[in-house]
Amino acid sequence: MPKTLLTHHRPQWRTHIGFILAAIGSAVGLGNIWRFPYLCYKNGGGAFLIPYFTALLVVGLPLMILEISLGHKMRGSAPAAFADISPHWEWLGWWQVIFVMFGIVLYYSVVIAWCLNYFYFSFNLSWGHNPNHFFFHQFLAVSKGPFDWGNIRPQILFSLGIIWFLNWLIVFLGVEKGLERANKIFMPLLFILTGFLVFWSLRLPGAREGLEVYLRPDFDKLKQVGVWLDAFSQIFFTLSLGFGIMIAYASYLPRRSQILKDATSISLVNCFFSIFAGLGVFAILGYMSYQSHQPIDKVVTQAVGLAFVSYPQAISLLPAFASLFGVVFFGILVIAGLSSSISIMEAFTSAVIDKFNYRRRSVVSVLAVSGFLGSIIFATQAGLLLLDIVDHFLTQYGLVLAGLLEALVVGWFWGAEKLRSHINSAAQASLPSFWDWTIKAIIPFTLGILFINALIKEFSAPYGQYPPLTLILVGRDWLLFTLFFAVVIAARRWANKE
């Protein structure tokens, strides 16, 4: 039996499809809709799908199998799972859920709040004829530097309160009545609205040219190392790996589970959704290019600019039902964001309940209030700048390092073959022994390259041209503080330990 035996009642998914939809909901987020299409366009169009699916097979799927099977075997959250491997590694599980909960979801919830604001704006196209000026100068009123906080933006604060209320309500209701029920609504609605948007976009003038730019293969790009690094980085982030989420979600599965089949389904649906959503994104950008008589490379911007500048500008050019198009698009972003944020909150909630045996309702209520208050700093005029720095450090270093250590701990310290034996037993499957070496060597090597590459870029030029001291005080220290608290909490006694 595990050393850290959890004695409290552990909830279970009421249905298998409930788990699948919740896991897909966690994986499918805002990055699927605005980051992947841009990366595909930048890195060789259709040719980018070669390194992308290579990364899925080499890193994404094996690590997804690891996290689902680890949670299923240990029947606990990420900290509980690593504590079962060895008390010396419990801090790793806490670090995962802490820097995701008190880092990523704090600013992520603000971005969802922006999407909710733009959902309102879509009814009368409030961004006007200059969406760029509206977003950066009127809506965000971006300050001159990360420490020039300025004022809290009232519209953002109001929407942020709604987002945190929804996060609280869904996780407060528990696994069956909250997470499972919400995702059974969110995911079908997300797929239906995305399909509606894509097929509508494909009928617009210029859509074909937009798709050609999006998917036209440029195989020469595959000679560039950066293209492959982008592919592996995107796969790792888009599947919510290293967050502790899949470990927690899998701990609610019944003893007999289709671990291999589930991991494959979740990974493939997430990736194909990214590609499909990109069709709609570039079809509308093609229409914008057609209407403005500009080449498409002049209308394509990265990430935030794509969603809140280029897309609103394109929506304003639509000949009919522009408001409806905007409502659907930003509604999609809100749903995709919420399905991910509730999963992050559940991963931390599960960890606290496992460790201290507190009541779910108390944990979730305190967490929601703390999360809302912590998010307010990103609702200030410096919010976009702070968000940019924190996101860079947590995703480029925190997540990659956590995933690398996760693979090393399971692969070498505990033994990947033990987990493979559990997978084959629970699912009556036959996972080949090559998976062991994928966990032991290929994944650590790949994530190590990503980590080293990020460090080289960091030392060659300060990220985003921010002052080095700002990067240290905001980005690096945010990671170090979360690591410190992870070690402190890991040192506390388990309330459920026999």
C-alpha positions as CSV (number, residue, x, y, z in Angstrom):
1,M,0.0,0.0,0.0
2,P,1.1,3.6,-0.5
3,K,3.1,5.1,2.4
4,T,0.8,8.1,2.6
5,L,-2.6,6.3,2.7
6,L,-5.5,8.7,2.3
7,T,-8.3,7.6,4.5
8,H,-11.0,10.2,3.6
9,H,-13.7,9.4,1.1
10,R,-12.5,10.1,-2.4
11,P,-15.1,11.2,-5.0
12,Q,-15.3,9.5,-8.4
13,W,-16.5,10.6,-11.8
14,R,-20.1,9.5,-12.3
15,T,-19.5,8.6,-15.9
16,H,-16.4,7.9,-18.0
17,I,-17.3,10.5,-20.6
18,G,-17.4,13.0,-17.7
19,F,-13.7,12.4,-17.0
20,I,-12.8,12.6,-20.7
21,L,-14.7,15.9,-21.2
22,A,-13.1,17.4,-18.1
23,A,-9.6,16.4,-19.1
24,I,-10.2,17.7,-22.6
25,G,-11.6,20.9,-21.1
26,S,-8.4,21.3,-19.1
27,A,-6.2,20.8,-22.1
28,V,-8.2,23.0,-24.5
29,G,-7.6,26.6,-23.6
30,L,-7.0,30.0,-25.0
31,G,-3.7,29.0,-26.5
32,N,-5.4,26.4,-28.8
33,I,-7.3,29.2,-30.4
34,W,-4.8,32.0,-30.7
35,R,-1.3,30.6,-30.1
36,F,-1.3,27.4,-32.2
37,P,-2.6,29.0,-35.4
38,Y,0.1,31.7,-35.2
39,L,2.8,29.1,-34.6
40,C,1.6,27.1,-37.5
41,Y,1.6,30.1,-39.7
42,K,5.1,31.2,-38.5
43,N,6.7,27.8,-38.7
44,G,6.0,26.5,-42.2
45,G,2.2,26.1,-42.3
46,G,1.2,22.5,-43.0
47,A,4.8,21.4,-42.7
48,F,4.7,22.4,-39.0
49,L,2.3,19.5,-38.4
50,I,5.2,17.1,-38.9
51,P,7.2,18.4,-35.8
52,Y,4.0,19.0,-34.0
53,F,2.7,15.4,-34.2
54,T,6.3,14.1,-33.7
55,A,6.3,16.1,-30.4
56,L,2.9,14.6,-29.5
57,L,4.2,11.0,-30.0
58,V,7.6,11.6,-28.4
59,V,6.7,13.8,-25.4
60,G,3.0,14.7,-25.2
61,L,1.4,11.2,-25.2
62,P,4.0,9.4,-23.1
63,L,3.8,12.1,-20.4
64,M,0.0,12.2,-20.5
65,I,0.1,8.4,-19.9
66,L,2.5,8.9,-17.0
67,E,0.3,11.6,-15.3
68,I,-3.0,9.8,-15.7
69,S,-1.6,6.4,-14.6
70,L,0.3,8.0,-11.6
71,G,-2.9,9.7,-10.4
72,H,-4.9,6.5,-11.0
73,K,-2.4,4.2,-9.1
74,M,-1.8,6.5,-6.1
75,R,-5.4,7.6,-5.8
76,G,-4.3,11.1,-4.8
77,S,-3.4,14.6,-6.0
78,A,0.1,15.5,-7.3
79,P,1.6,16.1,-3.8
80,A,0.1,12.8,-2.5
81,A,1.3,10.9,-5.5
82,F,4.9,12.1,-5.2
83,A,4.8,11.6,-1.4
84,D,3.8,8.0,-2.0
85,I,6.9,7.6,-4.2
86,S,9.0,9.2,-1.5
87,P,8.4,11.9,1.2
88,H,11.5,13.6,-0.2
89,W,9.7,14.4,-3.4
90,E,6.4,15.7,-2.0
91,W,7.6,19.2,-2.6
92,L,7.6,18.7,-6.3
93,G,3.8,18.0,-6.3
94,W,3.2,21.0,-4.2
95,W,5.4,23.2,-6.4
96,Q,3.4,22.2,-9.4
97,V,0.0,23.0,-7.9
98,I,1.2,26.2,-6.1
99,F,2.9,28.0,-9.0
100,V,0.0,27.1,-11.3
101,M,-2.7,28.2,-8.8
102,F,-0.9,31.2,-7.4
103,G,0.8,32.2,-10.7
104,I,-0.8,31.0,-13.9
105,V,-4.4,31.0,-12.9
106,L,-4.1,34.5,-11.4
107,Y,-3.3,36.1,-14.7
108,Y,-5.2,33.6,-16.8
109,S,-8.4,34.5,-15.0
110,V,-7.8,38.2,-16.0
111,V,-7.4,37.2,-19.6
112,I,-10.7,35.3,-19.4
113,A,-12.1,38.5,-17.9
114,W,-10.9,40.4,-21.0
115,C,-12.7,37.9,-23.2
116,L,-15.9,38.4,-21.1
117,N,-15.6,42.1,-21.6
118,Y,-15.1,41.7,-25.3
119,F,-18.2,39.4,-25.3
120,Y,-20.2,42.4,-24.0
121,F,-18.4,44.8,-26.4
122,S,-19.4,42.6,-29.4
123,F,-23.1,43.5,-29.1
124,N,-22.4,47.0,-30.3
125,L,-18.8,46.6,-31.6
126,S,-17.6,49.0,-28.9
127,W,-13.9,48.8,-30.1
128,G,-14.8,51.1,-33.0
129,H,-12.6,51.7,-36.0
130,N,-9.3,51.4,-34.3
131,P,-9.3,48.2,-32.2
132,N,-5.5,48.5,-31.5
133,H,-5.9,51.9,-29.8
134,F,-9.1,50.8,-28.0
135,F,-7.4,47.7,-26.5
136,F,-4.1,49.1,-25.4
137,H,-5.0,52.7,-24.6
138,Q,-8.7,52.8,-23.7
139,F,-9.5,49.3,-22.3
140,L,-6.2,48.4,-20.7
141,A,-4.7,51.9,-20.5
142,V,-1.3,50.2,-20.4
143,S,1.2,52.0,-18.1
144,K,4.8,52.8,-19.0
145,G,6.4,50.0,-16.9
146,P,5.6,46.9,-14.8
147,F,6.0,48.9,-11.5
148,D,3.8,51.8,-12.7
149,W,0.6,50.1,-11.5
150,G,-1.7,53.1,-12.0
151,N,-5.4,52.5,-11.4
152,I,-7.5,49.3,-11.3
153,R,-9.6,49.0,-14.5
154,P,-13.2,48.9,-13.2
155,Q,-14.6,47.0,-16.2
156,I,-11.9,44.3,-15.9
157,L,-12.4,44.1,-12.1
158,F,-16.1,43.5,-12.6
159,S,-15.7,40.7,-15.1
160,L,-12.9,39.2,-13.0
161,G,-15.3,39.0,-10.1
162,I,-17.7,37.0,-12.4
163,I,-15.0,34.7,-13.5
164,W,-13.9,33.9,-9.9
165,F,-17.5,33.4,-8.9
166,L,-17.9,30.8,-11.6
167,N,-14.6,29.2,-10.7
168,W,-15.8,29.0,-7.1
169,L,-19.3,27.7,-7.8
170,I,-18.2,24.9,-10.1
171,V,-15.3,23.6,-7.9
172,F,-17.4,24.2,-4.8
173,L,-20.1,21.8,-6.1
174,G,-17.5,19.0,-6.3
175,V,-16.4,16.4,-8.9
176,E,-19.8,15.0,-9.9
177,K,-22.1,18.0,-9.5
178,G,-19.6,20.7,-10.4
179,L,-16.7,19.7,-12.6
180,E,-18.4,16.8,-14.4
181,R,-21.7,18.6,-15.0
182,A,-20.0,21.9,-16.1
183,N,-17.8,20.2,-18.6
184,K,-20.7,18.2,-20.0
185,I,-22.1,21.6,-20.9
186,F,-19.0,23.5,-21.7
187,M,-17.3,21.0,-24.1
188,P,-20.2,20.2,-26.4
189,L,-21.1,23.9,-26.5
190,L,-17.4,24.8,-27.2
191,F,-17.3,22.3,-30.1
192,I,-20.6,23.4,-31.6
193,L,-19.8,27.1,-31.4
194,T,-16.3,26.5,-32.9
195,G,-17.8,24.5,-35.7
196,F,-20.4,27.2,-36.4
197,L,-17.7,29.9,-36.4
198,V,-15.3,27.9,-38.7
199,F,-17.9,27.0,-41.3
200,W,-19.3,30.5,-41.3
201,S,-15.7,31.9,-41.8
202,L,-15.0,29.5,-44.7
203,R,-17.8,31.1,-46.7
204,L,-16.3,34.6,-46.6
205,P,-14.4,36.2,-49.5
206,G,-10.7,35.7,-49.1
207,A,-11.1,32.8,-46.7
208,R,-9.4,30.4,-49.2
209,E,-6.3,32.7,-49.3
210,G,-6.2,32.8,-45.5
211,L,-6.2,29.0,-45.3
212,E,-3.5,28.8,-47.9
213,V,-1.3,31.0,-45.8
214,Y,-2.2,29.0,-42.6
215,L,-1.6,25.5,-44.0
216,R,0.7,26.0,-47.1
217,P,3.6,23.7,-46.4
218,D,7.1,25.2,-46.4
219,F,9.3,22.2,-45.8
220,D,12.5,24.3,-45.7
221,K,11.4,25.6,-42.4
222,L,11.8,22.1,-40.9
223,K,15.6,22.7,-41.2
224,Q,15.4,25.3,-38.5
225,V,15.9,24.1,-34.9
226,G,13.6,26.8,-33.6
227,V,10.6,25.3,-35.4
228,W,11.1,22.0,-33.7
229,L,11.5,23.7,-30.3
230,D,8.3,25.6,-30.9
231,A,6.5,22.3,-31.7
232,F,7.7,20.5,-28.5
233,S,7.0,23.6,-26.4
234,Q,3.5,23.9,-27.7
235,I,2.6,20.3,-27.2
236,F,3.9,20.3,-23.6
237,F,1.9,23.5,-22.7
238,T,-1.3,22.7,-24.6
239,L,-1.9,19.3,-22.9
240,S,-1.7,20.8,-19.4
241,L,1.3,18.7,-18.5
242,G,3.2,19.5,-15.4
243,F,0.2,21.3,-13.9
244,G,-0.8,18.4,-11.5
245,I,-4.2,18.5,-13.1
246,M,-4.2,15.2,-14.9
247,I,-2.9,13.5,-11.8
248,A,-5.8,14.8,-9.7
249,Y,-8.4,14.1,-12.3
250,A,-7.2,10.5,-12.8
251,S,-7.3,9.9,-9.1
252,Y,-11.1,10.1,-9.3
253,L,-11.3,7.3,-11.9
254,P,-12.5,3.8,-10.9
255,R,-10.0,1.0,-10.4
256,R,-10.6,-0.5,-13.8
257,S,-9.8,2.3,-16.4
258,Q,-8.7,2.6,-20.0
259,I,-5.6,4.6,-19.3
260,L,-4.0,4.2,-22.7
261,K,-7.2,4.8,-24.6
262,D,-8.1,7.8,-22.5
263,A,-4.6,9.4,-22.7
264,T,-4.6,9.0,-26.5
265,S,-8.2,10.4,-26.9
266,I,-7.5,13.4,-24.8
267,S,-4.3,14.2,-26.6
268,L,-5.6,13.8,-30.1
269,V,-8.9,15.7,-29.5
270,N,-6.9,18.6,-28.1
271,C,-4.5,18.7,-31.0
272,F,-7.2,18.4,-33.7
273,F,-9.2,21.1,-32.0
274,S,-6.2,23.4,-32.3
275,I,-5.9,22.7,-36.0
276,F,-9.7,23.0,-36.6
277,A,-10.0,26.3,-34.7
278,G,-7.1,27.7,-36.7
279,L,-9.1,27.2,-39.9
280,G,-11.6,29.7,-38.6
281,V,-9.0,32.1,-37.3
282,F,-7.2,32.3,-40.7
283,A,-10.3,32.3,-42.7
284,I,-11.4,35.5,-41.0
285,L,-7.9,36.9,-41.3
286,G,-8.0,36.1,-45.0
287,Y,-11.3,38.0,-45.3
288,M,-9.8,40.9,-43.4
289,S,-6.9,40.9,-45.9
290,Y,-9.3,40.8,-48.8
291,Q,-11.4,43.7,-47.4
292,S,-8.4,45.9,-46.5
293,H,-6.4,45.1,-49.6
294,Q,-3.4,44.3,-47.4
295,P,-1.2,41.2,-47.6
296,I,-2.1,38.7,-44.9
297,D,1.3,39.1,-43.1
298,K,0.2,42.7,-42.3
299,V,-3.0,41.6,-40.6
300,V,-1.6,38.6,-38.6
301,T,-0.4,39.4,-35.1
302,Q,0.7,37.2,-32.3
303,A,-1.3,35.9,-29.3
304,V,-3.0,38.8,-27.5
305,G,-3.0,41.1,-30.6
306,L,-4.6,38.3,-32.7
307,A,-7.5,37.9,-30.3
308,F,-8.1,41.5,-29.2
309,V,-6.9,43.6,-32.1
310,S,-6.9,41.7,-35.4
311,Y,-10.1,39.7,-34.8
312,P,-12.2,42.6,-33.6
313,Q,-11.0,44.6,-36.7
314,A,-12.0,41.7,-39.0
315,I,-15.4,41.4,-37.2
316,S,-16.1,45.1,-37.8
317,L,-15.6,44.5,-41.6
318,L,-18.2,41.7,-41.8
319,P,-21.0,42.6,-44.2
320,A,-23.7,41.2,-41.9
321,F,-24.2,39.8,-38.4
322,A,-20.9,41.2,-37.2
323,S,-22.1,41.4,-33.6
324,L,-23.3,37.7,-33.6
325,F,-19.9,36.7,-34.9
326,G,-18.1,38.6,-32.2
327,V,-20.4,37.2,-29.5
328,V,-19.7,33.6,-30.7
329,F,-16.0,34.1,-30.9
330,F,-15.5,35.7,-27.5
331,G,-18.0,33.3,-26.0
332,I,-15.8,30.4,-27.3
333,L,-12.8,32.0,-25.6
334,V,-14.6,32.4,-22.3
335,I,-15.7,28.8,-22.3
336,A,-12.3,27.5,-23.2
337,G,-10.7,29.7,-20.5
338,L,-13.1,28.6,-17.8
339,S,-12.8,24.9,-18.5
340,S,-9.0,25.3,-17.9
341,S,-9.2,27.6,-14.9
342,I,-11.5,25.3,-12.9
343,S,-9.2,22.4,-13.5
344,I,-6.2,24.3,-12.1
345,M,-8.3,25.2,-9.0
346,E,-9.4,21.6,-8.6
347,A,-5.8,20.4,-8.7
348,F,-4.9,22.6,-5.8
349,T,-8.1,21.9,-3.9
350,S,-7.5,18.2,-4.2
351,A,-4.0,18.6,-2.8
352,V,-5.1,20.6,0.2
353,I,-7.9,18.1,1.0
354,D,-5.6,15.2,0.7
355,K,-2.9,16.7,3.0
356,F,-5.0,18.3,5.7
357,N,-8.4,16.7,5.3
358,Y,-10.2,20.1,5.3
359,R,-13.7,20.4,4.0
360,R,-14.0,21.1,0.3
361,R,-16.4,24.0,0.7
362,S,-14.0,25.8,3.1
363,V,-10.9,25.2,0.9
364,V,-12.7,26.3,-2.3
365,S,-14.2,29.5,-0.7
366,V,-10.8,30.6,0.8
367,L,-9.1,29.8,-2.5
368,A,-11.6,31.7,-4.6
369,V,-11.3,34.8,-2.5
370,S,-7.5,34.6,-2.4
371,G,-7.4,34.0,-6.1
372,F,-9.6,37.0,-6.8
373,L,-7.5,39.3,-4.6
374,G,-4.3,38.0,-6.1
375,S,-5.6,38.6,-9.6
376,I,-6.3,42.2,-9.0
377,I,-2.7,43.2,-9.6
378,F,-3.2,42.0,-13.2
379,A,-6.3,44.2,-13.5
380,T,-4.2,47.4,-13.0
381,Q,-2.8,49.5,-15.8
382,A,0.5,47.5,-15.5
383,G,-1.4,44.2,-15.7
384,L,-0.5,43.3,-19.3
385,L,3.2,43.9,-18.6
386,L,3.2,41.9,-15.4
387,L,1.3,39.2,-17.0
388,D,3.8,39.0,-19.8
389,I,6.8,38.6,-17.4
390,V,5.1,36.1,-15.0
391,D,3.8,34.0,-17.9
392,H,7.2,33.9,-19.5
393,F,9.0,32.6,-16.3
394,L,6.3,30.2,-15.1
395,T,5.8,28.5,-18.5
396,Q,9.3,28.6,-19.9
397,Y,11.0,27.6,-16.6
398,G,8.5,26.4,-14.0
399,L,6.4,24.1,-16.1
400,V,9.4,22.7,-18.1
401,L,11.5,22.0,-15.0
402,A,8.5,20.5,-13.1
403,G,7.8,18.2,-16.1
404,L,11.5,17.2,-16.4
405,L,11.8,16.3,-12.7
406,E,8.5,14.5,-12.8
407,A,9.9,12.2,-15.6
408,L,13.2,11.7,-13.8
409,V,11.5,10.8,-10.4
410,V,9.1,8.3,-11.9
411,G,11.5,7.0,-14.5
412,W,14.6,6.5,-12.3
413,F,13.9,7.0,-8.6
414,W,10.7,5.0,-8.5
415,G,10.8,3.0,-11.7
416,A,8.8,3.5,-14.9
417,E,8.4,-0.3,-15.2
418,K,6.2,-0.3,-12.0
419,L,3.9,2.3,-13.5
420,R,3.8,0.4,-16.9
421,S,2.8,-2.8,-15.0
422,H,0.0,-0.9,-13.3
423,I,-1.2,0.5,-16.7
424,N,-1.3,-2.9,-18.3
425,S,-3.1,-4.4,-15.3
426,A,-5.7,-1.7,-14.9
427,A,-6.5,-1.4,-18.5
428,Q,-5.7,-4.9,-19.6
429,A,-3.4,-3.4,-22.2
430,S,0.1,-4.0,-23.4
431,L,2.2,-0.8,-23.2
432,P,5.6,-1.6,-24.7
433,S,8.8,-1.4,-22.6
434,F,10.0,1.3,-24.9
435,W,7.7,3.7,-23.0
436,D,10.1,3.2,-20.0
437,W,13.0,4.7,-21.8
438,T,10.8,7.5,-23.2
439,I,10.1,8.5,-19.7
440,K,13.7,7.9,-18.5
441,A,15.6,9.5,-21.3
442,I,13.7,11.0,-24.2
443,I,11.4,13.3,-22.2
444,P,14.1,14.6,-19.8
445,F,16.5,15.2,-22.8
446,T,13.8,17.1,-24.7
447,L,12.6,19.2,-21.8
448,G,16.2,19.8,-20.9
449,I,16.9,21.2,-24.3
450,L,13.8,23.5,-24.0
451,F,15.0,24.7,-20.6
452,I,18.6,25.3,-21.8
453,N,17.4,27.0,-24.9
454,A,15.2,29.3,-22.8
455,L,18.2,30.1,-20.6
456,I,20.4,30.9,-23.5
457,K,17.9,33.4,-24.9
458,E,17.5,34.9,-21.4
459,F,21.2,35.6,-21.1
460,S,21.7,36.8,-24.7
461,A,19.0,39.5,-24.4
462,P,16.6,40.5,-21.6
463,Y,13.1,39.1,-22.3
464,G,10.8,41.6,-23.9
465,Q,13.4,44.3,-23.5
466,Y,12.4,44.7,-19.8
467,P,15.1,45.9,-17.4
468,P,17.0,42.9,-15.9
469,L,16.1,43.9,-12.4
470,T,12.4,43.9,-13.2
471,L,12.7,40.4,-14.7
472,I,14.4,39.2,-11.5
473,L,12.0,40.8,-9.1
474,V,8.8,39.8,-10.9
475,G,9.6,36.7,-12.8
476,R,12.4,34.8,-11.1
477,D,11.3,35.7,-7.6
478,W,7.7,34.6,-8.3
479,L,9.1,31.1,-9.1
480,L,11.3,31.1,-6.0
481,F,8.6,32.2,-3.6
482,T,6.3,29.4,-4.9
483,L,9.1,26.9,-4.5
484,F,9.7,28.1,-0.9
485,F,6.1,27.6,0.1
486,A,6.1,24.2,-1.6
487,V,8.9,23.1,0.6
488,V,7.3,24.5,3.7
489,I,3.9,22.8,3.1
490,A,5.6,19.5,2.2
491,A,7.3,19.6,5.7
492,R,3.9,19.6,7.4
493,R,2.5,16.4,8.8
494,W,-0.3,14.6,6.8
495,A,-3.6,14.6,8.6
496,N,-4.6,11.3,7.0
497,K,-1.3,9.5,7.5
498,E,-1.8,6.2,9.4
